[in-house]
């Protein structure tokens, strides 16, 4: 208990306060954002999703207490174990009767009514394991005198850890999650300690293999499901209202009707027309109810969070901490970019949740645990000084 209190004392207070405020705001907003779905669609309590999300947050906080107290050097043993567990869970979704399909994505596990997505936990697990490999192989990867065979063997291990989950998730047809985790790994790989010429060779080989895999997969039944194909009507969504553009179009109406100060809490009119109003379209409801002023504050808080995580990365006392924090910053940034990009009609909707504000069990727990790892690195930075 003493060690935990000391660790909490050394946490980054600004990051903790801002993330806590956003989680609380998101939790309270879920009551109004999910009201139509809870009451009319499922005939349940108005606070159904509120209490579910509260439980998700409590699970995440409970797990964070252990993460904050656990030194990152122990990840060298824990990382491979957790990777194997999440990998087996991901394979179980694809290869057994545990898997459930939702919105065209076969990436859910349902065990006696308890559902979760292994693909959400794959994001922080991949970030940690790749960062550990960067640290383990750092000197040999940076040394031109290292034998090419040994160097390629190390790069292959890094590529395998980084690409394993995207391949499995691609087969599960969750293209949004695949895009996030692939982008995280690609950027981490590009800024890794691997020499430039070795990066170019590895990327070229990976692109060829991926292209061949996509061609073979497409020849056996197509890349996109019918629901996914309809999401490409995003350039002029209101024109394609009946064929996939209705969600974005109604999101536009909600955002525009909010004005500067919003229509008031619980006064959303478009909530009846926006599917998944408490998950991937939650920002439209927030904009309608609270207006431009509050949404601008949310953007500012996002920027502060990302900057604080990148500062912790820069000040990290070891290589693993540096890359883990960078990976978590990319994780949050890409979720914001893809979610709002789909809602604003600049890219297809992918079902990617908005950090801190969207309802979602696996994503919420994963995000809280990722932030706890960042806080642990911040604690170690202060201790090292």
N, C-alpha and C positions, 0 to 999 in steps of 0.2 A: 504493500500500500504506500509505503514511504517512497519507493522508487517511482511509482505511478504519479504521485503528487509532485515530485521533483521534475518528472518529464513534462507534466502539464504546465508547470511553471515556466519551462523553457520553450513552450510552443510559440509559434508566430501568432500573436494575439490579433493582429489586424486581419489576417487570413481567416482565423477562427471566427471572429465576430461577424465578418461579412458573409461567410458561407452559412453560418447559423441563421442570420437574418433572412437570407434567401430561402433556406429550407423552411423556415417558419412561415414566410410569406407564401411560398408555394403550397404548403400544407393547408393553410387557411383558404387559399384561392380554390383549392380542389373541391371544397364544399359547393361553391356556386358553379364551377366549371363542369362538375360531374352530376349535377342535380337532375338533368333531363335523362341521362343514361341510367342513373340509379333508380329513379322513381318510375319513369314511364317504360323504359325498355326492360328492366329486370324486376320491377315491382318490389324494390327493397327500400331501406331507410335512406333519407336524404344524406346522412352522414356515413353511408356504407364505405365509400372510397376514402373518406377522411380517416376513418379508423384503420383501414387496411394500410394506407400510406403511413400513418403514425406507427403501426407495428413494424413496417419496413424500416423506418428511420431508427426505431429503437433497436432493431437487430443490428443495423449498421453501426450505431453508437456503441453497442455492447462489444461488437467485434473490434471496433477502433481502440477500445481500452487495452486490448491485448496487443494490437499492432503498435500503438504508441510506446508501449513498454518494451517491445521486442527489438533488439539491436538489428540493424540492417545486415550486419556481417553474418547473422544466422540465416539469411536468405540463401546463402550458398548451399545449405542443406535443405531448407524448406522449399525453395523455388522449384527444383526438379520434382519434388513430391507433389506439390500443388499443380504443377503443369500436367503431370500424368493423370491426376484425379479429374481435372477439367477436360483433358483430352478424352478420357474414357467416357465422361458424361456426354461430351459432344458427339462421340461416335455412337453412343447408346441412342441418341435422338434419331440419328440417321439409319441405324441398322436394326432397331428393335421396335416393339410395340409401345415403348414409352413415349415416343415422339408424337406430338400433336401439331396440327396445322392451324395457323391463325393468319388471316389476311394474305394467304398464299405462301406464308413462310413456315416451313416444317422444322422449327427450332425450339419447340417447347417440350418440357418434360412434365407429365402430370402423374403424380403418385398420390392416390387417394384424395384427390381434390386440391393438393398442394402443387402449384405450377411454378416453374422457374425456367430461365433461359441460361444455359451454360455459356452461350456465346457472349453474354454480357460480362461474365467473369473472365472470359478469355482475353479481354482487352488489357486489364491491369496485369494479369498473369504473363502475357506475352511481353509487355513492357519491362517487367521485372527480370524475366529470364534472359531477354536479349541484352539488357543492361549488365547483367552478371557476366555474360559471355564477353561483352566488350571489355569489361574490367579484367577478366581472366586472361584474355588473349592480347591485351593492349600492347605490351612490349614487343611481342613477336609479330603482331600485325604492323607495327610502326617501323620495324627493322627490315630494310631491304635485303639484308643478308640471310633472312629466314628462308629455308628451302621452300620452293614453290609448292611441292606436294603437301608439306605440313601446313603451309599458309592456306591452300585451297581446302584442305580438310577442316580448318577452323572456320573459314568463310561458309563452307557447306553447312556446318552445324548451326551457325547463326541464321543462315537462310532457311534452314529446316524449321527452326523454332519460330521464325517470323512468318513463314508462309503456311505452316500446318493448319492453323485455325482458319485463315481466309479460304483455303481450299474446302475444308469441311463445311464452313458456313455458306460458301457458294453452292455446294450441293444441296444444302437445306433451303436454297432460294431466298435467303435473307440478304439481298444485295446491299441494303443500307448499312448493315453491320459489317459486311465484308468490305465495303468501301472505307469505312472508318478505320478498321484494324489494319487494312492494307496500306492506307495512307500514313498511319502512325509509323508502321514498320519502315515504309519507304523513306520517310523523312529522317528517322533515326539512323537508317543505313547510310544515307547520303552524308550525314554529319558525324558518322562513326570514325573511329581511329584507323579504319582500313585505308590503305594507300589508294590514291585516285585511279591509277591504272587497274588495280585489282577490282575496284568498285565498278568501273566501266565494263570489264569482262563479265563480272557476276551479274550485273543488271542486264546485259545483252543476252546472256544465256537464260536468265529468268524470264525475260520477255518472250523469247522464242518458245520456251516450254509452256508458258501461260497461254500464248496464242494458239498453239497446237491443242492444248487442253480445251480451250473455249470452242475451237472448231469441231473437235470430236464430240463435245457435250452438246453443242447446238445441233449437230447432225442427228442426234438421238431424240429430239423432241423440242428444241427451241430453248433460247436463253431465258425468256420471260414468260410468266404465267399471264393469263388474260387480265387479271387485276393489276399486275405490274405494268403491262403494256399500256393500259389506260392512263397511267400516271404521266405519260410523256406528253399529254395535252396540257402543258403548263405555260406555254408562251402567251396564249390568249385563252385562259381557262373558261371565261364566261361564254365564249363562243362555242366551246365544247362542253357545255353544262351537263348535258345528258350522257356524255361518253367519257367521263373521268375528270372533268374540270370543275365539278360542283363544289368539291371541298375547298379548293383554292379560291374559287370565285366568292363563296360565302365568307371565306377568311378575309378577302379584300373588303367586302362590305362591312364586316365587323370592325376591322382596323380603321377604316375611313369614318365610320359613324361614331367612333370614340372621341374624336376631336382632341382638344388640348387637355381637358380635365376628365373626360370619360362620362359615361351615362350613370355611373353609380354602381356600388356593389350589388350584385344580384339582378341588375337591370339589363342584362344581355338579351337582345332579341334574336341574334343569329345563332344562339346556342342550340336552338331547335333544328337548325339546318346544317350545322357543322358536325360531321362524324368525328369521333375520337376527340371531342372538345376538351377532355381532361388529360389527354396524352400528347400526341404530336402536334395538335392544333391549339394548345393551351395559350400560346402567346396572343392569338387573335382575340380570345375571350378577355385576357388581361388588358389588351389595348382598348377594347370596347368598353370595359367597365371602369378602367382607371385613366385612360387617355395617354397622350403623348408624353406628358410630364413624367409620369411614373415609369413608362417604358424606357425613357431616356436615362433615368436613374438606374434602371436595371442594366442597361448597356454599360454605363460607367462602372458599376460594381463588377460586371464581368471583366472589364479591362483591368481593374485593380487586382482581381483574383489572379488573372493570367500573369500580370507583372510580378506579383508577389511570388508565385510559383517559379517563374523564371529567375527571379533574384535568388531564391533558395538554391536553384540549380547552379547558378553562377558561383555562389559562395560555398558549394558543397566541398567537403573535405576529402571526398573520394570519387572515383570515376562512376561507380554504380549509382551513387546519389545524384550525380549530375545528369545522367541519362534517364533515370527514373522520373525525376522532376520534369525534364523536358518532355518525356512521353506522356505524363499526366496532363501537362499544359496542352499538348496536341490533342489529347483525348477530349478534354473539355471544349477546346476551340473548334474542333471538327464537328462535334455534336451541335454547337451553337450555329456554325456556318451551314451545315446541311439541313438542320431543322428549319431555320429562318429562311434559308435559300429556297426551300420547297414551299414555304408559306408565302413568300414574297413573289413566287412565280419565276425565279431565275434558274431553277433546276427541278427535276421531278421530286415529288413527295416520296419519301422512303420509309416513313414510320419511325424515324430516329427521334427519341425523346429530347426535350430541351432541359439542360442541366438545372437542377434545383427546383424546377417549376412543374415539370410533367409528372403525372402519376406513373408509377412503374416499380415493381418490387425488385427484380434482379438488378435493374439499372441503378436504382437509388442505393441499394446496399453496396454495389460495386463502386459507385461514385464516392460514397462516404469512406469506404475502405481505402480507396486511392488517395483521398485527401489526408487520411490518417498516416499513410506511408510518407507523404510529403511532409507532414508535421514531424514525423519521426526523424526525417533527414534534417529538418530545421533544428530539432533538438540536438542532434549529433553535431551540427555545425557550431552551435553555441558551446557545447561541451568541449569541442576540439580547440576552441579559442581560450 
